[in-house]
């Protein structure tokens, strides 16, 4: 990559992070939901903790197995659904959907699940627009 490519990538990451942070702040204020710690596990209860760790272990196994399968096959015969980017999106969608269901069933603030679902939808739409528009024409 050339120097301008790195700058464009950093600009893209900064824009995506800013949009996501602004969206979260507006939705938290609108729904009156507590701010959660960044990069923490925030499990609702023991059932959610077990389900979350099961999802993580299954994801890791599928990621390693899929990587092995794609590395050992011909480059033109790769399985797109074993690509890391796709598996990561699936992991996030499944994990956050489970979180939303657990919040809907067990959370003290019943608006938590709406916030989680709105975060998930916004994040997926943001990723899809970045991919579909060739990184908003930056790269």
Buried (B, 14 or more C-beta within 10 A) or exposed (E): EEEEEEEBBEBBEEBBEEEBEEBBEEBBEEEEBEEEEEEEEEBBEEEBBEBBEEBEEEBEEBBEEBBEEBEEEEEEEBEEEBBEEEBEBEBBBBBBBBBBBBBBEEBEEEBBBBBBBBBBEBBBEBBEEBEEEEBBEBE
